[in-house]
Amino acid sequence: MSRDSITRLFGIPGFRVATTEPYFVEEGTKRPYAIIEIVREKKEYQCPCGQRYERYYDGDYREVRDLPFGKWDVYLVFFQVRVECPHCGVKTERLDWLPSYGRNTTRLEEYVARLCELASVKAVAKFLDMDWKAVKRIDKQTLEKRLNPPNFDGLRILAIDELAIKKGHHYVTVIIDFLTKRVVWVEIGRAEKALNRFYRRLGKKRCRQIEAVAMDMWPAFQKATKKHCPQARLVFDKFHILSHMAQVIDQVRRREFKRASKKTREVIKGSRYLLLRNRAKVRGKKRIRLSELLALNKPINAVHVSKEDLKPLWDYRSPRWAEAYFREWYRRAIYSKIEPLKKFARMLKKHWEGIAAHCFYPIHTSLLEGINNKAKVIKRIAYGYHDIDYFALKLRAAFPGIPIPSPT
């Protein structure tokens, strides 16, 4: 193969291949590598400010690593100069194919970052015979260039929830653009100050454009959102509310199990998930067992019926009719004389405004369940993350969103 062909194959802008010297080392000690010398096609040198010069101040030979070729690692040797710029002083020349002070070409770093989308940092480092810290640095810097500064334009409807990142109650707050399903930002912690940091980053003008925010009933999220986006409707997530109802059922089930006779205990035992399932989806023997359980114990039957009766509330689109339906449900819950259910009903009444908001904005945070699953996969691949900022970048990169087509 001619040098011109090799020059076109390598495609280093402004340089051509001078010599190729493949080196092989002893088998089993190190990967084989090739050293490629490249020389400048034109005597032109660029300052980091963009100004070009035909003369240089001084220079020296450098060796940088490039993309592997087959089983060979490839190193490029070239003469890099410093230029004396009237505006900047003496500066190392800028080369578009080489990061400033980098030991790897730009395309090699892009290749490393692409591999990190598929495998762990440790696996990529082993595959390319690189230090894992260097691989992590390359991947993190690539993600920062691609994702930062974040694009907050056009945000109108948000979904907010916390995500557990490791044991010991360590959380991050995840903010999603509900319309595009994009992870907009990730803040460390789930306290009010974590969400305050996001809203301050968003800015007063963009905060005024937020119409609705889906969230659970976590007070910190409510307080921060009311402070920065007072015009936005808080929409309490249906699935979080039903999860509270599930806790009520479990409390009553455990209480009735303790009170029950030996025969009744056999029916109640192991019925937790049976009671929490959607009754319409219970079939066969399980449906018979559920009917026996509900007929046998009135308190369990009452909370189970209350759970099923609460679900249609989110089908209403009229706040007036939704409130009428809730009032009737609330009356039955209070007259049930079941303390956990009464306490839950009073909590819903206290947060009614955020529940009724679903009539105007039928939004939720269920997308975060998918994000939670993806986050677990990301953590599992890496065997956990000590660098939370790096994890946040990986999460944002995994959910770039679905572009909304422009109206025609």
C-alpha positions as CSV (number, residue, x, y, z in Angstrom):
1,M,0.0,0.0,0.0
2,S,1.4,3.4,-1.0
3,R,1.9,6.3,1.4
4,D,-0.8,8.3,-0.3
5,S,-3.3,5.5,0.3
6,I,-2.2,5.2,3.9
7,T,-2.6,9.0,4.2
8,R,-6.2,8.8,2.9
9,L,-6.8,5.8,5.2
10,F,-5.7,7.7,8.3
11,G,-7.3,11.0,7.3
12,I,-5.4,13.3,9.7
13,P,-6.4,16.9,8.5
14,G,-3.4,18.9,7.3
15,F,-0.9,16.0,7.7
16,R,0.3,13.2,5.5
17,V,2.0,9.9,6.4
18,A,5.8,10.0,6.2
19,T,6.9,6.6,7.4
20,T,5.3,3.5,8.9
21,E,7.3,1.4,11.3
22,P,5.4,-1.5,12.8
23,Y,6.9,-2.9,16.0
24,F,6.2,-6.3,17.5
25,V,7.0,-7.1,21.0
26,E,7.6,-10.4,22.7
27,E,4.5,-12.6,22.6
28,G,2.4,-12.6,25.8
29,T,3.9,-9.4,27.3
30,K,2.2,-6.6,25.4
31,R,-0.1,-5.9,22.5
32,P,1.7,-5.3,19.1
33,Y,1.8,-1.6,18.1
34,A,2.7,0.5,15.1
35,I,4.3,3.9,15.0
36,I,3.2,6.2,12.2
37,E,5.2,9.4,11.5
38,I,3.1,12.1,10.0
39,V,4.3,15.5,8.6
40,R,2.6,18.8,7.9
41,E,1.4,19.4,4.4
42,K,1.6,23.2,4.7
43,K,3.7,25.4,6.9
44,E,0.8,26.9,8.7
45,Y,0.2,27.0,12.4
46,Q,-2.9,28.0,14.3
47,C,-3.1,29.8,17.6
48,P,-5.9,28.7,20.0
49,C,-7.5,32.0,19.4
50,G,-7.9,31.1,15.7
51,Q,-5.2,33.3,14.2
52,R,-2.9,31.5,11.7
53,Y,0.9,32.0,11.2
54,E,3.5,30.8,8.8
55,R,6.3,30.8,11.4
56,Y,6.5,29.2,14.8
57,Y,8.2,30.0,18.1
58,D,9.6,26.6,18.9
59,G,8.5,22.9,18.9
60,D,9.2,19.3,19.7
61,Y,8.2,15.9,18.6
62,R,5.1,14.3,20.3
63,E,3.6,10.8,20.3
64,V,-0.1,10.3,20.7
65,R,-2.3,7.3,20.5
66,D,-4.8,6.8,17.7
67,L,-7.6,4.4,16.8
68,P,-6.4,0.7,16.8
69,F,-5.9,-0.9,13.4
70,G,-6.7,-4.6,13.5
71,K,-4.8,-6.2,16.3
72,W,-2.3,-3.3,16.3
73,D,-2.4,-0.3,18.6
74,V,-1.4,2.8,16.6
75,Y,0.7,5.7,17.7
76,L,1.2,8.9,15.7
77,V,4.5,10.8,15.9
78,F,4.5,14.4,14.7
79,F,6.2,17.8,15.3
80,Q,4.1,20.1,17.3
81,V,5.0,23.8,17.7
82,R,4.3,26.8,19.8
83,V,3.4,30.1,18.2
84,E,4.0,33.6,19.4
85,C,0.7,35.4,19.1
86,P,0.5,39.2,19.6
87,H,-2.8,38.8,21.5
88,C,-2.2,35.5,23.4
89,G,1.5,35.3,23.9
90,V,3.4,32.0,23.3
91,K,0.9,29.3,23.0
92,T,0.9,25.6,21.8
93,E,-0.7,25.4,18.4
94,R,-4.3,24.2,18.1
95,L,-4.9,21.0,16.1
96,D,-8.6,20.1,15.3
97,W,-7.9,16.3,15.6
98,L,-6.1,16.5,18.9
99,P,-7.5,17.7,22.3
100,S,-5.4,20.3,24.1
101,Y,-2.6,18.6,25.9
102,G,-4.2,15.3,25.1
103,R,-2.4,12.0,24.8
104,N,-5.1,10.5,22.5
105,T,-6.6,11.7,19.3
106,T,-10.1,13.1,19.3
107,R,-11.4,10.2,17.3
108,L,-9.9,7.7,19.8
109,E,-11.6,9.5,22.6
110,E,-14.9,9.4,20.7
111,Y,-14.4,5.7,20.2
112,V,-13.8,5.2,23.9
113,A,-16.9,7.1,24.8
114,R,-19.0,5.0,22.4
115,L,-17.7,1.8,23.9
116,C,-18.6,3.1,27.4
117,E,-22.2,3.2,26.2
118,L,-22.1,-0.6,25.9
119,A,-19.7,-1.8,28.6
120,S,-18.3,-0.8,31.9
121,V,-15.3,1.5,32.2
122,K,-13.2,-1.3,33.6
123,A,-14.1,-3.6,30.6
124,V,-13.3,-0.8,28.1
125,A,-10.0,-0.1,29.8
126,K,-9.0,-3.8,29.6
127,F,-10.1,-4.1,26.0
128,L,-8.0,-1.1,24.9
129,D,-5.2,-1.6,27.4
130,M,-5.7,1.8,29.0
131,D,-5.9,3.0,32.6
132,W,-9.5,2.9,33.8
133,K,-9.2,6.4,35.2
134,A,-8.2,7.7,31.8
135,V,-11.2,5.9,30.2
136,K,-13.6,7.4,32.9
137,R,-12.1,10.8,32.3
138,I,-12.6,10.6,28.5
139,D,-16.2,9.3,28.9
140,K,-17.1,12.0,31.4
141,Q,-15.6,14.8,29.4
142,T,-17.3,13.6,26.3
143,L,-20.7,13.5,28.0
144,E,-20.1,17.0,29.5
145,K,-19.4,18.4,26.0
146,R,-22.5,16.7,24.6
147,L,-24.9,17.5,27.4
148,N,-23.7,20.8,28.9
149,P,-24.9,23.4,29.1
150,P,-28.3,21.8,29.4
151,N,-31.1,22.9,27.1
152,F,-34.0,24.2,29.2
153,D,-35.9,25.9,26.4
154,G,-39.6,25.0,25.9
155,L,-40.2,23.4,29.3
156,R,-43.9,23.6,30.2
157,I,-44.8,20.3,31.9
158,L,-42.4,18.6,34.3
159,A,-42.3,15.3,36.2
160,I,-40.2,15.1,39.4
161,D,-39.3,12.2,41.6
162,E,-36.4,10.9,43.7
163,L,-34.2,7.9,42.7
164,A,-32.2,5.8,45.2
165,I,-28.6,5.6,44.0
166,K,-27.1,3.4,46.8
167,K,-27.9,2.0,50.2
168,G,-28.3,4.2,53.2
169,H,-30.9,6.6,51.9
170,H,-28.8,8.3,49.3
171,Y,-31.0,9.8,46.6
172,V,-31.0,12.0,43.6
173,T,-33.8,14.2,42.3
174,V,-34.7,13.5,38.7
175,I,-36.5,16.2,36.6
176,I,-38.1,15.1,33.4
177,D,-39.7,17.0,30.5
178,F,-43.0,15.2,30.5
179,L,-43.8,16.0,26.8
180,T,-40.5,14.7,25.3
181,K,-39.7,12.1,28.0
182,R,-36.2,13.7,28.4
183,V,-34.2,13.7,31.6
184,V,-33.7,17.4,31.9
185,W,-31.5,17.5,35.0
186,V,-30.4,15.4,38.0
187,E,-29.7,17.0,41.4
188,I,-28.0,15.3,44.4
189,G,-30.4,14.7,47.3
190,R,-34.2,15.0,47.6
191,A,-34.5,17.8,50.1
192,E,-36.0,21.2,49.2
193,K,-32.6,22.7,48.6
194,A,-31.9,20.1,45.8
195,L,-35.0,21.2,43.8
196,N,-34.3,24.9,44.6
197,R,-30.9,24.5,42.9
198,F,-32.6,23.2,39.7
199,Y,-35.2,26.1,39.7
200,R,-32.5,28.7,40.2
201,R,-30.6,27.1,37.3
202,L,-33.8,27.2,35.3
203,G,-34.1,30.9,35.9
204,K,-37.1,33.1,36.7
205,K,-38.2,33.6,33.1
206,R,-38.4,29.8,32.4
207,C,-39.9,29.1,35.8
208,R,-42.9,31.4,34.8
209,Q,-43.5,29.2,31.8
210,I,-44.0,26.0,33.8
211,E,-47.7,25.1,33.6
212,A,-47.8,21.8,35.7
213,V,-45.5,19.6,37.7
214,A,-46.3,15.9,38.4
215,M,-44.9,14.7,41.7
216,D,-45.6,12.6,44.8
217,M,-46.8,14.3,47.9
218,W,-43.3,14.8,49.3
219,P,-43.5,18.2,51.1
220,A,-40.0,19.3,50.0
221,F,-41.0,19.1,46.3
222,Q,-44.2,21.0,46.9
223,K,-42.6,23.8,48.8
224,A,-39.8,24.3,46.3
225,T,-42.2,24.3,43.3
226,K,-44.7,26.7,45.0
227,K,-41.8,29.1,45.8
228,H,-40.3,29.2,42.3
229,C,-43.3,28.4,40.1
230,P,-46.4,29.7,42.0
231,Q,-48.5,29.7,38.8
232,A,-47.8,25.9,38.1
233,R,-50.4,23.3,39.0
234,L,-49.1,20.6,41.3
235,V,-50.4,17.2,40.1
236,F,-50.0,14.4,42.6
237,D,-49.1,11.2,41.0
238,K,-51.9,8.5,40.9
239,F,-49.5,5.6,41.4
240,H,-47.9,7.1,44.5
241,I,-51.3,7.7,46.0
242,L,-52.4,4.1,45.3
243,S,-49.1,2.9,46.9
244,H,-50.2,4.7,50.1
245,M,-53.5,2.9,49.8
246,A,-51.6,-0.4,49.5
247,Q,-49.9,0.4,52.8
248,V,-53.3,0.8,54.4
249,I,-54.4,-2.6,53.1
250,D,-51.2,-4.2,54.4
251,Q,-51.7,-2.6,57.9
252,V,-55.3,-3.8,58.1
253,R,-54.3,-7.3,56.9
254,R,-51.6,-7.6,59.5
255,R,-53.9,-6.3,62.2
256,E,-56.6,-8.8,61.3
257,F,-54.1,-11.6,61.0
258,K,-53.1,-11.1,64.7
259,R,-56.8,-10.9,65.8
260,A,-58.0,-13.9,63.7
261,S,-58.6,-17.5,64.8
262,K,-56.2,-20.3,63.7
263,K,-58.6,-21.3,60.9
264,T,-59.0,-17.7,59.6
265,R,-55.3,-17.1,59.8
266,E,-54.8,-19.8,57.2
267,V,-57.0,-17.9,54.8
268,I,-55.3,-14.5,55.4
269,K,-51.8,-15.9,55.4
270,G,-49.9,-15.1,52.1
271,S,-52.7,-12.9,50.7
272,R,-50.8,-9.7,50.6
273,Y,-50.2,-9.5,46.9
274,L,-53.6,-11.0,46.1
275,L,-55.2,-8.1,47.9
276,L,-53.0,-5.5,46.1
277,R,-53.7,-6.8,42.6
278,N,-56.3,-5.3,40.3
279,R,-59.4,-7.3,41.1
280,A,-60.4,-7.5,37.4
281,K,-57.2,-9.3,36.6
282,V,-57.5,-12.0,39.3
283,R,-58.6,-15.2,37.7
284,G,-59.2,-18.9,38.5
285,K,-58.4,-20.3,41.9
286,K,-57.0,-17.0,43.1
287,R,-60.3,-15.3,42.4
288,I,-62.1,-17.9,44.5
289,R,-59.6,-17.5,47.3
290,L,-60.0,-13.7,47.2
291,S,-63.8,-14.0,47.4
292,E,-63.5,-16.3,50.4
293,L,-61.1,-13.9,52.2
294,L,-63.3,-10.9,51.6
295,A,-66.4,-12.8,52.7
296,L,-64.6,-13.9,55.9
297,N,-63.2,-10.6,57.1
298,K,-65.2,-7.3,57.0
299,P,-62.4,-4.8,57.6
300,I,-60.2,-6.4,54.9
301,N,-63.2,-6.4,52.5
302,A,-63.8,-2.7,53.3
303,V,-60.3,-1.5,52.5
304,H,-60.1,-3.7,49.4
305,V,-63.4,-2.2,48.1
306,S,-62.2,1.3,49.0
307,K,-59.0,0.7,46.9
308,E,-61.0,-0.5,43.9
309,D,-63.5,2.4,44.3
310,L,-60.7,5.0,44.4
311,K,-59.2,4.1,41.0
312,P,-62.1,5.6,38.8
313,L,-61.4,9.0,40.4
314,W,-58.6,9.6,37.8
315,D,-61.0,8.9,34.9
316,Y,-62.8,12.2,35.5
317,R,-62.0,15.3,33.4
318,S,-64.5,17.6,35.2
319,P,-63.2,18.9,38.6
320,R,-66.8,19.2,39.8
321,W,-67.7,15.6,39.1
322,A,-64.4,14.4,40.4
323,E,-65.0,16.2,43.7
324,A,-68.5,14.8,44.0
325,Y,-67.2,11.3,43.5
326,F,-64.4,11.8,46.1
327,R,-66.8,13.2,48.7
328,E,-68.9,10.1,48.5
329,W,-65.7,7.9,48.7
330,Y,-64.5,10.0,51.6
331,R,-67.8,9.6,53.5
332,R,-67.7,5.8,53.2
333,A,-64.0,5.8,54.3
334,I,-64.7,7.9,57.4
335,Y,-67.8,5.8,58.4
336,S,-65.8,2.6,58.0
337,K,-64.3,3.1,61.5
338,I,-61.1,1.7,60.2
339,E,-58.4,4.0,61.6
340,P,-55.7,3.5,58.9
341,L,-58.3,4.0,56.2
342,K,-59.7,7.1,57.9
343,K,-56.2,8.6,58.3
344,F,-55.5,8.0,54.6
345,A,-58.8,9.6,53.6
346,R,-58.0,12.7,55.6
347,M,-54.6,12.9,53.9
348,L,-56.2,12.8,50.5
349,K,-58.7,15.5,51.5
350,K,-55.8,17.7,52.7
351,H,-54.1,17.3,49.3
352,W,-57.3,17.4,47.2
353,E,-56.2,20.4,45.1
354,G,-53.2,18.4,43.7
355,I,-55.3,15.4,43.1
356,A,-58.1,17.3,41.3
357,A,-55.4,18.9,39.1
358,H,-55.3,15.7,37.0
359,C,-58.5,16.9,35.4
360,F,-56.6,19.7,33.7
361,Y,-53.3,17.9,33.3
362,P,-53.6,14.1,33.2
363,I,-49.9,13.6,33.9
364,H,-47.9,11.3,36.2
365,T,-44.4,10.1,37.1
366,S,-44.7,6.5,35.9
367,L,-42.0,7.2,33.3
368,L,-39.6,7.4,36.2
369,E,-40.2,3.7,36.9
370,G,-38.7,3.0,33.5
371,I,-35.9,5.4,34.3
372,N,-35.4,3.7,37.6
373,N,-35.0,0.3,35.9
374,K,-32.5,1.8,33.4
375,A,-30.6,3.4,36.2
376,K,-30.3,0.0,37.9
377,V,-28.8,-1.4,34.7
378,I,-26.3,1.5,34.4
379,K,-25.3,0.9,38.1
380,R,-25.0,-2.8,37.6
381,I,-22.8,-2.5,34.5
382,A,-20.4,-0.2,36.5
383,Y,-20.8,-2.1,39.8
384,G,-22.0,1.2,41.3
385,Y,-20.8,4.8,41.0
386,H,-18.8,6.8,43.5
387,D,-18.9,9.9,41.2
388,I,-22.5,11.0,41.4
389,D,-22.0,13.7,38.7
390,Y,-20.7,11.1,36.3
391,F,-23.8,8.9,37.1
392,A,-26.1,11.9,36.5
393,L,-24.5,12.4,33.1
394,K,-24.9,8.7,32.2
395,L,-28.6,8.9,33.2
396,R,-29.2,12.1,31.1
397,A,-27.5,10.5,28.1
398,A,-29.7,7.4,28.4
399,F,-32.9,9.5,28.1
400,P,-32.3,12.2,25.4
401,G,-36.0,12.4,24.8
402,I,-38.4,12.2,21.8
403,P,-38.4,15.3,19.7
404,I,-41.9,16.9,19.3
405,P,-42.7,17.4,15.6
406,S,-43.2,21.0,14.6
407,P,-46.7,22.0,13.5
408,T,-47.1,22.2,9.7
